[in-house]
Amino acid sequence: MYPFDYRRATTVAEAVSQLRADDSAKLLAGGQSLLAAMKQRLAMHSALIDIGRLPELKGIRREGDRLVVGAGEKHADVAASALVAETIPALATLAGLIGDPLVRHMGSLGGALANNDPSADYPSATLALDAQIITSERSITADDFFRGMFETALGASEIITAVSFAIPQRAAYIKFPNPASRYAMAGAFVARHATGVRVAITGAGSCVFRARDFEAALARDFRPEAIAGIALDDSHMIADMHGSAAYRAHLAGVVARRAVAACMG
Ligand SMILES: Cc1cc2nc3c(=O)[nH]c(=O)nc-3n(C[C@H](O)[C@H](O)[C@H](O)COP(=O)(O)OP(=O)(O)OC[C@H]3O[C@@H](n4cnc5c(N)ncnc54)[C@H](O)[C@@H]3O)c2cc1C
């Protein structure tokens, strides 16, 4: 690891001003992605600004037909939240499937979204639940937030403070995990809203994406059989030592059908 300064911010505003003052400084939340990259010398930063204990980033509350989760909430806290279980049980299930207990007790919602790993779980829920990503500067729709592999719409000194999820009529998340890392080889979050169906696929492509053909078919007929004959385009799927692009496209269809079946109870 290259040397760096460590600073603990006491407010979001203080963290923003520290980022603005130093181009090479980086936010530190749970450290589950950032510290691993720094230990391997894949990343070098002059300073880490620790936002891991900011009260402003905590809290889970219902606001009308939306569930608002603080960016600093740990995966384990989302998994154990009675309010999440009551309003969007699929989100609690998803959080409980991330990594292992250490990762779930350290890793945060904001860190997972800012990192935008192509195999991470939360981006799929964020997209399928038509979320608004609330930052220190603005509110960004999930459709505009995820830009590509490890790329988001966030500016250099912008901090995610909370995520506002639309509460669906029904939703389910199914993933086929890599047995070593628990990251998704393919994961599907299916949500049925009063306004339509949203299906987000993670793990299979270079970035989380909406499966629009699945959505259209499920809007007409919300059963697994409705998407059984639809093949996903494999031209933008990941191909690596764990599986080919064709395998991942097939797997994404399988987990999507299982998620629809899980929605039906
Ligand atoms: C062994 C292992 C297994 C894992 N398995 C899974 C898995 O199965 N599924 C899965 O989804 N993930 C998995 N992860 C990743 C885990 O979910 C991380 O917690 C997450 O990706 C990053 O969250 P963090 O809070 O640790 O962020 P950090 O590592 O601290 O930060 C990650 C990035 O986000 C930025 N950042 C952090 N917070 C904010 C914020 N509020 N606003 C703006 N930028 C911010 C940081 O500057 C950094 O660039 C795994 C990690 C490990 C080590």
Ligand as a Chemical Component Dictionary entry (heavy atoms), coordinates in Angstrom:
data_LIG
# 
_chem_comp.id                   LIG 
_chem_comp.type                 NON-POLYMER 
_chem_comp.pdbx_formal_charge   0 
_chem_comp.three_letter_code    LIG 
# 
loop_
_chem_comp_atom.comp_id 
_chem_comp_atom.atom_id 
_chem_comp_atom.alt_atom_id 
_chem_comp_atom.type_symbol 
_chem_comp_atom.charge 
_chem_comp_atom.model_Cartn_x 
_chem_comp_atom.model_Cartn_y 
_chem_comp_atom.model_Cartn_z 
_chem_comp_atom.pdbx_ordinal 
LIG C1  C1  C 0 -14.634 -10.651 0.118  1  
LIG C2  C2  C 0 -15.637 -9.668  -0.420 2  
LIG C3  C3  C 0 -16.830 -10.154 -0.949 3  
LIG C4  C4  C 0 -17.761 -9.271  -1.452 4  
LIG N1  N1  N 0 -18.924 -9.792  -1.961 5  
LIG C5  C5  C 0 -19.853 -8.948  -2.461 6  
LIG C6  C6  C 0 -21.084 -9.451  -2.973 7  
LIG O1  O1  O 0 -21.386 -10.644 -2.945 8  
LIG N2  N2  N 0 -21.963 -8.540  -3.473 9  
LIG C7  C7  C 0 -21.708 -7.197  -3.498 10 
LIG O2  O2  O 0 -22.537 -6.429  -3.958 11 
LIG N3  N3  N 0 -20.569 -6.698  -2.998 12 
LIG C8  C8  C 0 -19.637 -7.530  -2.469 13 
LIG N4  N4  N 0 -18.493 -7.012  -1.941 14 
LIG C9  C9  C 0 -18.291 -5.545  -1.956 15 
LIG C10 C10 C 0 -18.931 -4.903  -0.723 16 
LIG O3  O3  O 0 -20.335 -4.850  -0.879 17 
LIG C11 C11 C 0 -18.423 -3.458  -0.462 18 
LIG O4  O4  O 0 -18.897 -3.120  0.784  19 
LIG C12 C12 C 0 -18.887 -2.376  -1.371 20 
LIG O5  O5  O 0 -18.629 -2.653  -2.703 21 
LIG C13 C13 C 0 -18.168 -1.050  -1.031 22 
LIG O6  O6  O 0 -18.726 -0.500  0.116  23 
LIG P1  P1  P 0 -17.794 0.190   1.227  24 
LIG O7  O7  O 0 -18.718 0.894   2.158  25 
LIG O8  O8  O 0 -16.877 -0.807  1.809  26 
LIG O9  O9  O 0 -17.022 1.286   0.349  27 
LIG P2  P2  P 0 -15.457 1.660   0.256  28 
LIG O10 O10 O 0 -14.667 0.451   -0.104 29 
LIG O11 O11 O 0 -15.037 2.410   1.458  30 
LIG O12 O12 O 0 -15.527 2.677   -0.967 31 
LIG C14 C14 C 0 -15.779 2.199   -2.278 32 
LIG C15 C15 C 0 -15.796 3.415   -3.229 33 
LIG O13 O13 O 0 -16.960 4.195   -2.990 34 
LIG C16 C16 C 0 -16.599 5.554   -2.638 35 
LIG N5  N5  N 0 -17.608 5.943   -1.639 36 
LIG C17 C17 C 0 -17.879 5.325   -0.472 37 
LIG N6  N6  N 0 -18.947 5.886   0.118  38 
LIG C18 C18 C 0 -19.361 6.896   -0.701 39 
LIG C19 C19 C 0 -20.433 7.842   -0.644 40 
LIG N7  N7  N 0 -21.307 7.867   0.382  41 
LIG N8  N8  N 0 -20.566 8.727   -1.661 42 
LIG C20 C20 C 0 -19.699 8.718   -2.701 43 
LIG N9  N9  N 0 -18.678 7.837   -2.826 44 
LIG C21 C21 C 0 -18.512 6.938   -1.822 45 
LIG C22 C22 C 0 -15.174 5.451   -2.126 46 
LIG O14 O14 O 0 -14.474 6.667   -2.257 47 
LIG C23 C23 C 0 -14.625 4.366   -3.032 48 
LIG O15 O15 O 0 -14.283 4.904   -4.293 49 
LIG C24 C24 C 0 -17.533 -7.870  -1.434 50 
LIG C25 C25 C 0 -16.332 -7.381  -0.887 51 
LIG C26 C26 C 0 -15.389 -8.258  -0.382 52 
LIG C27 C27 C 0 -14.125 -7.711  0.206  53 
# 
loop_
_chem_comp_bond.comp_id 
_chem_comp_bond.atom_id_1 
_chem_comp_bond.atom_id_2 
_chem_comp_bond.value_order 
_chem_comp_bond.pdbx_ordinal 
LIG C1  C2  SING 1  
LIG C2  C3  SING 2  
LIG C2  C26 DOUB 3  
LIG C3  C4  DOUB 4  
LIG C4  N1  SING 5  
LIG C4  C24 SING 6  
LIG N1  C5  DOUB 7  
LIG C5  C6  SING 8  
LIG C5  C8  SING 9  
LIG C6  O1  DOUB 10 
LIG C6  N2  SING 11 
LIG N2  C7  SING 12 
LIG C7  O2  DOUB 13 
LIG C7  N3  SING 14 
LIG N3  C8  DOUB 15 
LIG C8  N4  SING 16 
LIG N4  C9  SING 17 
LIG N4  C24 SING 18 
LIG C9  C10 SING 19 
LIG C10 O3  SING 20 
LIG C10 C11 SING 21 
LIG C11 O4  SING 22 
LIG C11 C12 SING 23 
LIG C12 O5  SING 24 
LIG C12 C13 SING 25 
LIG C13 O6  SING 26 
LIG O6  P1  SING 27 
LIG P1  O7  DOUB 28 
LIG P1  O8  SING 29 
LIG P1  O9  SING 30 
LIG O9  P2  SING 31 
LIG P2  O10 DOUB 32 
LIG P2  O11 SING 33 
LIG P2  O12 SING 34 
LIG O12 C14 SING 35 
LIG C14 C15 SING 36 
LIG C15 O13 SING 37 
LIG C15 C23 SING 38 
LIG O13 C16 SING 39 
LIG C16 N5  SING 40 
LIG C16 C22 SING 41 
LIG N5  C17 SING 42 
LIG N5  C21 SING 43 
LIG C17 N6  DOUB 44 
LIG N6  C18 SING 45 
LIG C18 C19 SING 46 
LIG C18 C21 DOUB 47 
LIG C19 N7  SING 48 
LIG C19 N8  DOUB 49 
LIG N8  C20 SING 50 
LIG C20 N9  DOUB 51 
LIG N9  C21 SING 52 
LIG C22 O14 SING 53 
LIG C22 C23 SING 54 
LIG C23 O15 SING 55 
LIG C24 C25 DOUB 56 
LIG C25 C26 SING 57 
LIG C26 C27 SING 58 
# 
